């Protein structure tokens, strides 16, 4: 199993950031265009604990995945892949108010535990997956900042 961690700060209040990230449509705003993310089905437009989401897109190769929100509390939620490209995919989304003069900044924290299928063979490709996640999350950072800082 491998862990990927990415953090950044956006100049927006924590409630605004939380509302954005718990609306399932945020995925289409912050996902790189090359991933071609398409929401197939969701049990809830606004994420709650137990929400399930079915997506298609390009993640390594064209694939479909099914995830469930297994935990949700103010400013933190966890989505876990039930079926898809990974044997294990547990993504913890965290949001923390940043102390400062204007008190409107929020730290966005993503932590992903992942493991590919196929045991040892899958582990050979974890470094490649890690490098792809770095690119995806660099894009997500810029897209989040663009979406949330435009009307402060």
Residue pairs with C-beta under 8 A, 6 or more apart in sequence:
1 88
1 113
1 114
1 115
2 113
2 114
2 115
2 126
2 129
2 130
3 111
3 112
3 113
3 114
4 110
4 111
4 112
4 114
4 130
4 133
4 134
4 137
5 109
5 110
5 111
5 112
6 109
6 110
6 133
6 134
6 137
6 140
6 141
7 107
7 108
7 109
7 110
8 107
8 108
8 141
8 144
8 145
9 98
9 105
9 106
9 107
9 108
10 17
10 105
10 106
10 108
10 144
10 145
10 148
10 149
11 102
11 104
11 105
11 145
11 148
11 149
11 152
12 104
12 105
12 106
12 148
12 149
12 152
13 97
13 104
13 106
14 75
14 95
14 96
14 97
14 106
16 106
16 148
17 95
17 106
17 108
17 144
17 148
18 74
18 75
18 95
20 26
20 144
20 147
20 148
21 93
21 95
21 108
22 46
22 47
22 72
22 77
23 45
23 46
23 47
24 39
24 42
24 44
24 45
24 46
24 47
24 51
24 53
25 39
25 45
26 147
27 37
27 39
27 55
28 37
28 39
29 143
29 147
30 139
30 140
30 143
30 144
30 147
31 37
31 57
31 136
31 139
31 140
31 143
32 135
32 136
32 139
32 140
34 58
35 57
35 58
35 59
35 136
36 56
36 57
36 58
37 55
37 56
37 57
38 55
38 56
38 57
39 53
39 54
39 55
40 54
40 55
40 56
40 64
41 53
41 54
42 51
42 52
42 53
42 54
43 50
43 51
43 52
43 53
44 51
47 69
47 72
47 77
48 69
48 72
49 69
49 70
49 71
49 72
49 77
50 68
50 69
51 68
51 69
52 66
52 67
52 68
52 69
52 82
53 66
53 67
53 68
53 79
54 64
54 65
54 66
55 64
55 65
55 66
55 67
56 62
56 63
56 64
56 65
57 63
59 65
59 84
59 85
60 85
60 129
60 132
61 85
63 84
63 85
64 83
64 84
65 81
65 83
65 84
65 85
65 89
66 81
66 82
66 83
66 84
67 79
67 80
67 81
67 82
67 84
67 89
68 79
68 80
68 82
69 77
69 78
69 79
70 78
70 79
70 80
71 77
71 78
72 78
75 94
75 95
75 96
76 92
76 93
76 94
76 95
77 92
77 93
78 90
78 91
78 92
78 93
79 90
79 91
79 93
80 89
80 90
80 91
81 88
81 89
81 90
85 116
85 117
86 114
86 115
86 116
86 117
87 115
87 116
87 117
87 122
88 113
88 114
88 115
89 112
89 113
89 114
90 112
90 113
90 114
91 110
91 111
91 112
92 109
92 110
92 111
92 112
93 108
93 109
93 110
94 108
94 109
94 110
94 111
95 106
95 107
95 108
95 109
96 106
96 107
96 109
97 103
97 105
97 106
97 107
98 105
98 106
98 107
104 152
108 141
108 144
110 137
110 140
112 133
114 126
114 129
115 122
115 123
115 126
116 122
116 123
116 125
116 126
116 129
